[in-house]
Amino acid sequence: MRRWNVSPALLAMLSVFVLSVPSAMAAGFDLRWNACAADGGVSNRDFACDTDVGTHTAVASIRLDQPITGMVFFEAVLDFIVAGNQTVPPWWEFFDCRIGSLSADATIDPGAVACADWSAASGVAGIIGFSHEGSIAPADTASHRRIVVAGGVNPPGVDLAANQDYFLFNVVIDNFSTTDPGGCAGCTMPVCVVLNSIRILNASAGVTQLTAAQVPGSNFATWQGGSGANCTAVPVKRSTWGAVKALYH
């Protein structure tokens, strides 16, 4: 597993975690390209793979059925699987051929209307893991990778309302080494990216667990149409806060 360099602020938030706390279940989440689902984000991203310039942004958002008082941190698990049980190509190997081409941030699209920024512009977010982890069918192992994103704000945190769509974070993929000599092959391969689970920590060390899409399929974002990439094959991950903290050691 690759260990990621993250901001001191993000690391400081991890240091206050309680490792074993009760969890509550609540509502769901979405993953869309370009914008929050509530603001018209799209489910598929096509790219001609003809430039090394530019980025592609997958936007994660949540909607709660109960309010949360003092949200301070979240951990989100995403999985991707490539089409036809093929081996993950170099273009998607963000710890190897395209190291540095995967990132996450907490910057909401200034054009967002229906989605509110959960952190009220005070949050940070980053990639804390990219790995082969997850219990997946042996035939799919070489086709699968896992991304872990974490983010938060300083205590006392932010109060979130029920029945409101909230922007949570962006996952950003850049085009570096797509066409240049010796570039990384595989940009044209269809892929399905799945937002798998989200855990939210409040300032009182209570955890809210989100494990389902708002509507069926709204947590899937496909690349190049996604044809042949089995979005339902990815494993479910309910990691502990201890496992998240271990990524920094």
Backbone hydrogen bonds, N-H to C=O, Kabsch-Sander energy under -0.5 kcal/mol:
donor,donor_aa,acceptor,acceptor_aa,energy
2,R,130,F,-1.5
6,V,4,W,-0.5
11,L,7,S,-2.0
12,A,8,P,-2.4
13,M,9,A,-1.6
14,L,10,L,-1.6
15,S,11,L,-1.3
16,V,13,M,-1.3
17,F,14,L,-1.8
24,A,207,V,-2.1
26,A,209,Q,-1.3
28,G,63,R,-1.8
29,F,212,A,-1.4
30,D,61,S,-2.4
31,L,218,S,-2.8
32,R,59,V,-2.1
33,W,42,V,-3.3
34,N,57,T,-3.0
35,A,33,W,-1.1
39,D,36,C,-1.0
40,G,37,A,-1.6
41,G,36,C,-2.6
42,V,33,W,-1.8
45,R,222,T,-1.8
56,H,173,I,-2.3
58,A,56,H,-0.5
58,A,171,V,-2.8
59,V,32,R,-4.3
60,A,58,A,-0.5
60,A,169,F,-2.8
61,S,30,D,-2.0
62,I,166,Y,-2.4
63,R,28,G,-2.3
64,L,164,Q,-0.6
68,I,160,L,-2.0
70,G,68,I,-0.6
71,M,158,V,-2.9
72,V,201,L,-2.9
73,F,201,L,-1.8
74,F,151,G,-2.4
75,E,199,R,-2.3
76,A,149,V,-3.3
77,V,197,S,-2.6
78,L,76,A,-0.5
78,L,147,I,-3.1
79,D,194,V,-2.5
80,F,145,R,-2.5
81,I,192,C,-2.1
82,V,143,S,-1.9
83,A,190,P,-2.0
84,G,228,G,-2.5
85,N,82,V,-0.7
86,Q,83,A,-1.7
88,V,142,A,-2.5
91,W,185,A,-2.6
92,W,89,P,-1.5
93,E,90,P,-1.5
94,F,92,W,-1.3
96,D,93,E,-1.4
98,R,93,E,-2.2
99,I,96,D,-1.4
100,G,94,F,-0.8
101,S,98,R,-2.2
103,S,172,V,-2.1
105,D,170,N,-1.7
108,I,106,A,-0.7
112,A,109,D,-2.2
116,A,165,D,-2.5
118,W,116,A,-0.6
118,W,167,F,-1.8
120,A,117,D,-1.6
122,S,119,S,-1.3
124,V,152,G,-1.9
126,G,150,A,-2.4
128,I,148,V,-2.8
129,G,148,V,-1.3
130,F,2,R,-0.5
131,S,146,R,-2.3
136,I,134,G,-1.0
140,D,137,A,-2.4
141,T,137,A,-0.7
141,T,138,P,-0.9
143,S,140,D,-1.2
144,H,141,T,-1.4
145,R,80,F,-2.0
146,R,131,S,-2.7
147,I,78,L,-3.2
148,V,129,G,-2.5
149,V,76,A,-2.7
150,A,126,G,-2.4
151,G,74,F,-1.8
152,G,124,V,-1.9
153,V,72,V,-2.0
157,G,154,N,-1.6
158,V,71,M,-2.0
160,L,68,I,-2.9
163,N,64,L,-3.3
164,Q,161,A,-0.6
166,Y,62,I,-3.0
167,F,116,A,-2.8
168,L,60,A,-2.9
169,F,60,A,-1.2
170,N,105,D,-2.4
171,V,58,A,-2.8
172,V,103,S,-3.0
172,V,170,N,-0.5
173,I,56,H,-2.8
174,D,101,S,-2.2
175,N,54,G,-1.8
178,T,175,N,-1.0
183,G,180,D,-2.0
184,C,177,S,-3.0
185,A,183,G,-0.6
189,M,186,G,-1.3
191,V,223,W,-1.7
192,C,81,I,-2.4
193,V,221,A,-2.7
194,V,79,D,-3.7
195,L,219,N,-2.6
196,N,77,V,-2.6
196,N,194,V,-0.9
197,S,77,V,-1.3
198,I,210,L,-2.7
199,R,75,E,-2.7
200,I,208,T,-2.8
201,L,73,F,-2.9
202,N,206,G,-2.3
203,A,70,G,-2.1
205,A,202,N,-2.2
207,V,22,P,-1.5
208,T,200,I,-2.4
209,Q,24,A,-3.7
210,L,198,I,-3.3
210,L,208,T,-0.5
214,Q,29,F,-1.8
218,S,215,V,-2.5
220,F,217,G,-1.5
221,A,193,V,-2.8
222,T,43,S,-2.9
223,W,191,V,-3.0
224,Q,45,R,-3.2
226,G,223,W,-1.7
229,A,226,G,-2.3
230,N,228,G,-0.7
231,C,229,A,-1.1
233,A,230,N,-1.6
234,V,231,C,-0.7
244,V,240,T,-1.6
245,K,241,W,-2.5
246,A,242,G,-1.7
247,L,243,A,-0.6
247,L,244,V,-1.2
248,Y,245,K,-1.8
249,H,246,A,-1.3
